[in-house]
């Protein structure tokens, strides 16, 4: 590690890249806690400040993939929903309910994440599912079984279960304050893969990231990827403004497409479901987090409960921004995976399963 630091941590002009093999070696040492946390933090921040090369990102990805417990799901097509692991702090997320919607449409799906991590410390899938009464610590084999179950068809798997070594870096990441390459790489680890094809669904904010994500997705073995410029970097676009998505399918190159809410029949003034004003304000993240000066920008427990209420209502057909977000996100997935001829067709299919209560039944089945 000392040799790697001498190359990557010498300032913006003198720092030098390291090879894919070296980056893998360095990240393996970080994951195994074979180096002092100070050195581990300096390495990750130095790489971020000099900007990681593609080869360095791929080497770090190799090391992370080595620490993932992976299982195969008995299904033809699977959507891997990778929302921002650090959550939402300005809007109520709809993505935690997208898996149930896709399952009701005949497309298996799952999401993965963890309870909380920086730098945002927002509301996560883990928090929302826990608020709804769903188990969030099931082993990979059981989650795979639920996805293959025709009554359910979707699931959630936590990082603490499929990659304990990576999850154990949560405190180190809190002390580092700023994001590192781990924030980018962890979305592409894919702990569950289909017997058929598996597609990565994730989001971005900054325009430099789509080619990075598609590179990572290809190297990680995804058959396709859908990278959306979503609300707060999430998987669902704004309901009130045009957006863009990047993607590929097996045998195709990367493609960029502009989209508008009107293409799925959505007419909204809101970007997404808003967080109630009384839930906005700094709150402790977890016991002991205050020693790092870490606070959440919202009442995460309150927002998670509110999200669960809105989401369950939308799954049962209630109108509003939450429903519109599910229609938008679901249509994009169905179209990308070849399950709908157009975005409009995909949107109508989602509306049907919401109105019929099929998506709500899929969600409720996962609570049992």
N, C-alpha and C positions, 0 to 999 in steps of 0.2 A: 504493500500500500504506500509506503514511503516513496518508492520509485514512481508510482503513478501520480502521487501528489506533486512531485517535483516537475512533472510534465504539464499537468492540467491546472495547477494552482499558482501560476507565476504572472498573473495579470492579463488584461485583455489583449495585449499586443504580443506577449512572449509565451503565453500558454500554447501547448502543442497537443494535437489529438493523440489518442492511443488506439490500438487495434481492437477489433471485435473480440478477439480472444482475451486481451488484457481487460477490456471492460467487463467481460463475463467473469473473469477471475476476481476483479475488484468487487463487483456486486455479490458474488458468492461469499466473499469474506464479510461483507456488510450483513448479509442475511444470516450467516452462521455466527455472527457476533465474535469474529476472530480478530477484530481490530477495536481499538478504543473508540467509544462513541464520538469523541472529539474529532478523531481522524475520519470516521465515517461521515459525520456531518460536513466537515470541510470538503471531503471528496465530492459529495452530492451537490453542495452549493457551488463549488468551483466548476464542476461540469456544467451546471446550469448557467453560470455567469459567462463562461466562454462560449456557450451554446454547443450542445451535444451534436456530434456528427451522426449520420445515418448508421455508420458502422458501430459507433459507441452505443447508440440506442438499441441496435440489434444484439450487441453483446450483453447489455443489461437485460434485455428481454429473454435471451437464452438462459441466463441465471435464474430469473423469476419463474420461467416455465419449468425449470428443473425442480422447483419447490411447490408445484401445484399437483394436488391429487385430482386426477381427471377420470371421468366416467363417461361411458357411451349411453345415449338415450335411444331406445328402440322407436324411432320415428323417422319419417322420410325427410322432413325439413324442420329446422330448429332456428329460432331467432334468439340471439344472445343480446339482451338489453343491458347496455353498460352506460347508465346515467352517471353524471359526475359523482364520484365517491364522497366528495366533501359537501354534497347536498345543495339545497336551495335556501336562499335567505331573502329573496325579494318577491317570490311568487309561490303559490301552492302547486306542487308538482302533480301532474296527471299520470306520469309514466309508471308509477307503481301499479296502476290498474290496467296497463296496456297488455300485459301478459294474459290476463283473463279474457280480454277482448279478442286478442288474436286466437286464443284457444277456441273460443266460441265460433270463430270464423274458420276453424279447421287448420290453423297454423300454430304449431307448438312453439312455446317461448319460455324463457326464464330470465330473471335479472340476478345480478350479483353485486355485492358491495360490502359495507361494514357499518357499524353503528354510527361512528363519527370520526372525522379526521380533518386536519387543516388543509389549506389555510382558511377556508370559509366557515367550517363547522355549522353547516346548515342542516336542513331537514332531509333525511335520507330515506331510501326504501326500507331499510331495516327499522327505522323509527315508525314509519307509517304502518308497516305490516304488524309490528308489535302492538301498536295502538288499535289495530283492527282485530287483534286476538289470534294472529297466526304465529306458529312456531318459526323462529328465525335462526335456529341453530341445528337444523336437521343435517345428517351426514349426506355426502354426495350421492351415495347409492339410493337412499330413500327419496331424495329430490328427483333423481332420474326416474325412479319408479312412478312418482306422482305425475311427472310430465307425460310419461307413456300411458298413464291411466286415462281411458277415454272419458271418464267423468270429470277429470280435472284438466289435464293438458298443459299445465304451466307450473312454475315454481320459483322459489328464491333460494339462493345459496350464499352463505356468508363467508367472507374472506377468512375469518377466524377458524373456519372449518376446513376450507379447501387449501389454504396456504398459511398455516400458523406462523411460519418464519417471517413472512411478509407482514402479517398482522401485528407481530411483535415490534414492528418499527413505528407504531403509532406515537409513542412518547418521543422518540427521536425526531419524528417529523414535526411534532409540536414545538420542540426546542429550536428547530431550524427556522421556524416561522414561515418562510416562503416555500413555495412549491418546488419540487425537484422533478427529475425525470420519472420518478415512480408514479407521480400523479398521471402522467401520460400513459405509461406502460401498463399499469394495473388493469385498465379497461380491456386489454386485448389478451388476457390470460386464458379465457375460455375453459373453465373447469368442467363444463359439460359440452359434449359434442354429439351430433346426431349420427345414427347409423347411415343416414343419407347425407344431406348437405346442411351446413351450418353457416349462418350469416350473422355478422357483427352489426349491431345497431348502436351508434354512439353519436355524441354531439361535439360541437366546437364553437369557439367565439372568434379567435384570431385566425386570419386567412392563411397563416403559414402552416397550420396544423393538418388540414385534410390530406396532403400527400404523405405526411408522417404517419397518420393513422392507417391509410391504405397500405403503406409499406409494412407496418407492423402486422396488420391483419393478414396480409399475404404470407409473411414469414411465420406467423403463428398457425397457419393452416386453415384459415377460414375460406370457404368456397365463395363467399361474397361479402360485401360490406356496404353499409349505408351510413354515411357520415353527414349529419344534418347541422346546419347553423341554427341551433335551437335556443330557446329561452334559457338564460343563465348557463349556456354551454350544454344544455340538455338535449334530449332526443326528439323533442317536439318543437316545431317552429312557432314563431309568434303568430297569434290569431289575427293581428291587425296590420302586419307589414309583410311585404315580399321577403322571401328567404332563398337560400341556395342549398343544394345538397350534392355531395360527391358520392360516387359508388362504383363498384365493379361486381361482375358476376364471373363465374368460371369461364375462362377463355376470352374475356373482354378486357380492354384497358380501362383506366380510370376515366369516368365521365362526370362532368359538372352540369347541373340542371337548375334553372331558376323556377321557383314555384310561388304561387300566391294562395291565400286562403280561399279565394273565390273558386279555385279549381276543384275544391272539395265541398263547395256549397256553404262555406262559412262566412258570415258577415258579423264581425265583432269589433267593438271599440277597444277591448282589453287585449293585452298581449297574452295573458293567461289568467287563471283564477287568482285574485289578489289575496294577500295576507291581511286579515282583519287588523286595524290599527292598534287595538289593545294588546295584540300579541307581538308587536314590534318593540324591541328594546333588549339591551344586553342581559344575558343570563349565563350562569355557570354551565360549562360544557359537561364535565364529569367530575366526580370527587377528586380533589387534588390538582385539577387543571389550573387553578388560579396561581399556582406557584410558577407557571410559565407565562402568566399574564394572558391566558387563553379564555375568551368568552365567546358565546354565540351571539349573533346579531339579533336573534329573535327568540321567543319562548318556544324552543324546539318541541317540547312535549305538547304544548298547546296547539302549535301549528300541525303537528303530526295527527293529533286527534281530530282537528278540523278537516285536514286532508282526508282522513279515513271516512269521515261523515260525507264530505262532498263526493268522494270517489264511489262509495257504495251507492249513493243516490244516482250518480251518473250511470253506473252499471245497471241500474234498474230503470233507466230511461228518463231521468230528470234532466230538463233543459238547463243550459248555462255554459259558462266557459270551460268547466271541467269536461263536460260531454263533448264540446266542440274540439277540445284538445285531443281527446281519445279518437274522435272521428278522423282528425288530421293525421295523427301518428299512425293509426291503424291503416288508413288508406295508403300511406307511403310504404309501409311494410308489405302489405298485400300486393301492391304494384311491383315493388322491387323483387319480391320472391316469385313473381309470375302467377300469383293467385287472383289477380284482377287485371282486366285488359287495360283499364285507365284508372287514373286517380279518382275520378268521379264514380266509377263502378265500385272501387274499393270503399269509398265513403258511404255509398248506399248500403253496401253489405254490412259495414260496421253499424250503421243506424238500425238496421233490421235486428241484429243480435242484441243491441241495447234496448230497443223498444220491446222485444219479446222476452227480455229478462234472462236470456241465455248466458250473457257475460256475468251477470250477478250470480247465477247458479254455479258457474265455474269458480268464481271467487269463493263463495260460501263452501264449496266442496273442499277447497284447500284449507279451510279452517278446522276441519274435522280431524 
